[in-house]
Amino acid sequence: MKANETAPSLIVGRRIRLRELEESDLGLIANWRNQPRALQWFLSSQRIDAEKQIQWFARYRERPDERMWVVETADGRPVGTIALCRIDVANRCAELGRVLIGEEDCLRLGYAKEATCRLILYAFRELGCDRISLEVLAGNEAAICLYESCGFRSERAIRNVASKDGASKDVLTMVILRGEWLAAEDAQCSIPTDCGQTS
Ligand SMILES: CC(C)(COP(=O)(O)OP(=O)(O)OC[C@H]1O[C@@H](n2cnc3c(N)ncnc32)[C@H](O)[C@@H]1OP(=O)(O)O)[C@@H](O)C(=O)NCCC(=O)NCCS
C-alpha cells in the first residue's frame, strides 16, 4: 500500500480483482505497455524505459491523487492494469486511466469491463466522486465501446492535439456522472450493489 494511503488496496469483483500496483509488477506492466498494439493507443508513444519507470514509481508512491491496480483473474493471474488519476476529493472528481489488458489471450473476455465497472463503483461510492472523466484517442474503437458499455458518454473532442506516427489525432473526453449513473441501471454494468468488496 502507498505510504500516504488509507484506501483499500484490493477491490474484489466476480471474475477479477484489482490489486494495488507493487514495485515487483513493473517489469510485467512495461512489457504489456510496450506492445505495439497497446503503444499505438496511449497518448505517449514512448516505450517504457526500466530506469525511468522506477523513478516514476517512486513519485507515484508519494502521490495521494493517483492509484493504480493490476487486474487479476479470480485465480490470481495478472492480466492488465487500470488506474484512477487526478483524484480531487475537494471537487469530487477523478480520471480513469491506464486501462490495458496486456495478456492477449485475455482480450474480449469481459475483464476490462468488469475492472472499469468496479472502479466506477469505488470512485462513486467510496471516494465520493460526482464525476469521472477519461481521455481516449479518436479511433480507438475497442476502448470507446468499452467505456460506452460502462456508461461513459463523449463530452468533447479536442482536435489535432496528439501526434501519432507523424499524424495529428483527436482526443475525446468521456465522462460519467454519478447522478446519471445512479439513474441508469444499464450504466451500472449490471453489478448488484451488494456484490464485490474492498479490503
Ligand atoms: C480497450 C481494451 C482494454 C478492451 O479490453 P477487452 O478485454 O477487449 O474488453 P472487454 O472484454 O472487457 O470488453 C468490454 C467491451 O468493450 C468493447 N470492445 C472490446 N474490444 C473491442 C473491439 N476490438 N472492438 C469493438 N468493441 C470492443 C465491447 O463493447 C465489449 O463488450 P462485448 O464484448 O460485450 O461486446 C483492450 O482492447 C486493450 O487493452 N487495448 C489496448 C490499450 C488501450 O487502448 N487502452 C485504452 C486507452 S484509453
The ligand as an SDF file (V2000), in Angstrom:
LIG
                    3D

 48 50  0  0  0  0  0  0  0  0999 V2000
   -9.5360   -1.4620  -24.7020 C   0  0  0  0  0  0  0  0  0  0  0  0
   -9.2300   -2.8100  -24.0460 C   0  0  0  0  0  0  0  0  0  0  0  0
   -8.7600   -2.5710  -22.6100 C   0  0  0  0  0  0  0  0  0  0  0  0
  -10.5170   -3.6320  -24.0410 C   0  0  0  0  0  0  0  0  0  0  0  0
  -10.1980   -4.8690  -23.4160 O   0  0  0  0  0  0  0  0  0  0  0  0
  -11.1220   -6.1600  -23.6020 P   0  0  0  0  0  0  0  0  0  0  0  0
  -10.5710   -7.2290  -22.7640 O   0  0  0  0  0  0  0  0  0  0  0  0
  -11.2620   -6.4890  -25.0370 O   0  0  0  0  0  0  0  0  0  0  0  0
  -12.5120   -5.6210  -23.0760 O   0  0  0  0  0  0  0  0  0  0  0  0
  -13.7660   -6.4750  -22.5660 P   0  0  0  0  0  0  0  0  0  0  0  0
  -13.6540   -7.9010  -22.9780 O   0  0  0  0  0  0  0  0  0  0  0  0
  -13.9720   -6.1970  -21.1350 O   0  0  0  0  0  0  0  0  0  0  0  0
  -14.9020   -5.8450  -23.4820 O   0  0  0  0  0  0  0  0  0  0  0  0
  -15.8530   -4.9380  -22.9880 C   0  0  0  0  0  0  0  0  0  0  0  0
  -16.4940   -4.2360  -24.1670 C   0  0  0  0  0  0  0  0  0  0  0  0
  -15.5250   -3.4560  -24.8630 O   0  0  0  0  0  0  0  0  0  0  0  0
  -15.8670   -3.4100  -26.2290 C   0  0  0  0  0  0  0  0  0  0  0  0
  -14.7670   -3.9410  -27.0360 N   0  0  0  0  0  0  0  0  0  0  0  0
  -13.6550   -4.5870  -26.5890 C   0  0  0  0  0  0  0  0  0  0  0  0
  -12.8430   -4.8690  -27.6200 N   0  0  0  0  0  0  0  0  0  0  0  0
  -13.4620   -4.4100  -28.7210 C   0  0  0  0  0  0  0  0  0  0  0  0
  -13.1260   -4.3800  -30.0970 C   0  0  0  0  0  0  0  0  0  0  0  0
  -11.9700   -4.9200  -30.5410 N   0  0  0  0  0  0  0  0  0  0  0  0
  -13.9780   -3.7960  -30.9660 N   0  0  0  0  0  0  0  0  0  0  0  0
  -15.1300   -3.2460  -30.5300 C   0  0  0  0  0  0  0  0  0  0  0  0
  -15.5150   -3.2450  -29.2370 N   0  0  0  0  0  0  0  0  0  0  0  0
  -14.6880   -3.8080  -28.3570 C   0  0  0  0  0  0  0  0  0  0  0  0
  -17.1270   -4.1830  -26.3950 C   0  0  0  0  0  0  0  0  0  0  0  0
  -18.2090   -3.2970  -26.2000 O   0  0  0  0  0  0  0  0  0  0  0  0
  -17.0440   -5.1410  -25.2510 C   0  0  0  0  0  0  0  0  0  0  0  0
  -18.2490   -5.6840  -24.8530 O   0  0  0  0  0  0  0  0  0  0  0  0
  -18.7670   -7.0310  -25.6110 P   0  0  0  0  0  0  0  0  0  0  0  0
  -17.6130   -7.9760  -25.6640 O   0  0  0  0  0  0  0  0  0  0  0  0
  -19.8720   -7.4570  -24.6910 O   0  0  0  0  0  0  0  0  0  0  0  0
  -19.2160   -6.5770  -26.9400 O   0  0  0  0  0  0  0  0  0  0  0  0
   -8.1430   -3.6030  -24.8460 C   0  0  0  0  0  0  0  0  0  0  0  0
   -8.5360   -3.6830  -26.2000 O   0  0  0  0  0  0  0  0  0  0  0  0
   -6.7620   -3.0170  -24.7460 C   0  0  0  0  0  0  0  0  0  0  0  0
   -6.0040   -3.3320  -23.8350 O   0  0  0  0  0  0  0  0  0  0  0  0
   -6.4180   -2.1470  -25.7320 N   0  0  0  0  0  0  0  0  0  0  0  0
   -5.0770   -1.5280  -25.7580 C   0  0  0  0  0  0  0  0  0  0  0  0
   -4.9030   -0.4430  -24.7150 C   0  0  0  0  0  0  0  0  0  0  0  0
   -5.9450    0.6360  -24.8350 C   0  0  0  0  0  0  0  0  0  0  0  0
   -6.3650    1.0370  -25.9240 O   0  0  0  0  0  0  0  0  0  0  0  0
   -6.3460    1.1750  -23.6670 N   0  0  0  0  0  0  0  0  0  0  0  0
   -7.2740    2.2820  -23.5840 C   0  0  0  0  0  0  0  0  0  0  0  0
   -6.5430    3.5650  -23.6030 C   0  0  0  0  0  0  0  0  0  0  0  0
   -7.6760    4.9390  -23.4490 S   0  0  0  0  0  0  0  0  0  0  0  0
  1  2  1  0
  2  3  1  0
  2  4  1  0
  2 36  1  0
  4  5  1  0
  5  6  1  0
  6  7  2  0
  6  8  1  0
  6  9  1  0
  9 10  1  0
 10 11  2  0
 10 12  1  0
 10 13  1  0
 13 14  1  0
 14 15  1  0
 15 16  1  0
 15 30  1  0
 16 17  1  0
 17 18  1  0
 17 28  1  0
 18 19  1  0
 18 27  1  0
 19 20  2  0
 20 21  1  0
 21 22  1  0
 21 27  2  0
 22 23  1  0
 22 24  2  0
 24 25  1  0
 25 26  2  0
 26 27  1  0
 28 29  1  0
 28 30  1  0
 30 31  1  0
 31 32  1  0
 32 33  2  0
 32 34  1  0
 32 35  1  0
 36 37  1  0
 36 38  1  0
 38 39  2  0
 38 40  1  0
 40 41  1  0
 41 42  1  0
 42 43  1  0
 43 44  2  0
 43 45  1  0
 45 46  1  0
 46 47  1  0
 47 48  1  0
M  END
$$$$
